[in-house]
Amino acid sequence: MEIRLPSDVKLMIDRLRHNGYSGYVVGGCVRDSLRGITPHDWDLTTSAPPEEIERIFADYQTVSVGKKYGTVAVIVEGELYEITTYRIDGEYSDSRHPDEVRFSDRLSDDLARRDFTVNAMAYNDEDGLVDLYGGQQDLANGVIRCVGDPTQRFSEDALRILRALRFAATLGFTIEPDTSDAILRQRKLLSDIAGERIREELLKLLCGDHAAFVLRRYRSVIAVFIPELKGTFDFEQNSKHHNRDVYRHTVAAVHHIEPLPLLRVTMLFHDIGKPLAQTTDKYGMSHYKNHPKIGAAMTREILRRLCMSSAFIDEVCTLIRWHDERFVPDAVMLKGYLKRLGVETMQALMLIQHADILAQSKYMREEKLRTLSAVSDELNRIIAAGECYSLRQLAVNGSDLIHIGVGSGVRIGKTLDLLLDKVIAGELPNDKEALLAYAKSTIDKEG
């Protein structure tokens, strides 16, 4: 596969060479180019020390994004490119950053410190592809393999464990045996990694096309930073609606929903409350009445620990809280839910319930899917028709009520809510005169 460098990248490599230094693109951009994918970012590596990079590109804006570690960013035509000096890393006492780095003038030193063979390739137009660890072959075979000793690589930066899983989930690659064994053996190193670092890798992993395989194969790794999931492992549901334990059902549900962070995270945690909610009836069948409420509370704590945004946490927990609701294709009922939850949440719940059903047993599956389809159709009809289900659609507002003497503050809010409920129930038309007349009559009755 031919690697085509953008003109700006060629310019930078040429400048480095004309000033007596070597320069290459390296890492993910080379990997993606060899896969026929246009890279999002082009990272460069060079024999030039950071101060020389700044001198060579003095006529451009530069940003010292990590000068201590040899990285200088150069902005060319509005694009930011990171250029890093070849380096040899020292000890990693914090399992994140090397305590010190030594700059080198040899590309081989820099490639030797990288995580996986598919990320340890460099390229420029003059020398072509530099592949010292068989990265091109591993890329062709779909293999994730550490550069050198995997135990050492993961000891240096434990987040590489999660990066390996992320690459397996997004690329569909197999993790070679020695690397896989090291991941399982050293998984507890992840307990020392900050929540925000785990968050970024986890979201990418979950949205991978092969996330289900990784979640099944490496569940003990995921449980290091989400120990609450352990309760779902091998927890049989003892119900004719399910033919999988809670965790295997969860993984199947993740697989059956669109690869969007909100939806995938919701499915990962939608049944996490089941082990704590289980009751058993006189016939020996299990039930989980309060699991959405329990699961939402558990999920809120987990997502806070992973440094998710408050808005994202609220959305996920709302979806979990309502994911098991029994909707029917009734306009009045659905408009009541639209009033309470909003359009986007209701539409997301349709997708969530569809994935949930597909991950269950075949018992009543077709009936459940038919009902859900009818609910979704009716929901879409209500939305498309512009039928009233929210205060912003109501034909009157607070100013109208003040004008007829309703008052202000809490009373106005309660009156608007009452009018909306009447419209939703079909007891009043969404007509300004009719609504104001009803509101005026309530004032008269109250004296």
Secondary structure by P-SEA (a helix, b strand, c coil): cbbbbcaaaaaaaaaaaaacbbbbbbcaaaaaaaacccccbbbbbccccaaaaaaaaccccccccccccbbbbbbcccbbbbbbcbbbbcccccccccccccccccaaaaaaacccccccbbbccccccccccaaaaaaaaccccccccaaaaaaaccaaaaaaaaaaaaacccccaaaaaaaaaaccccccccaaaaaaaaaaaaaccaaaaaaaaccccccccccccccccccccccccccccaaaaaaaaaaaccccaaaaaaaacccccccccccccccccccccaaaaaaaaaaaaaaaaacccaaaaaaaaaaaacccccccccaaaaaaaaacccaaaaaaaaaaaaaaaaaccccaaaaaaaaaaaaaaaaaaaaaaccccccccccccaaaaaaacccccaaaaaaaaaaaaaaaaccccccaaaaaaaaaaaaaaac
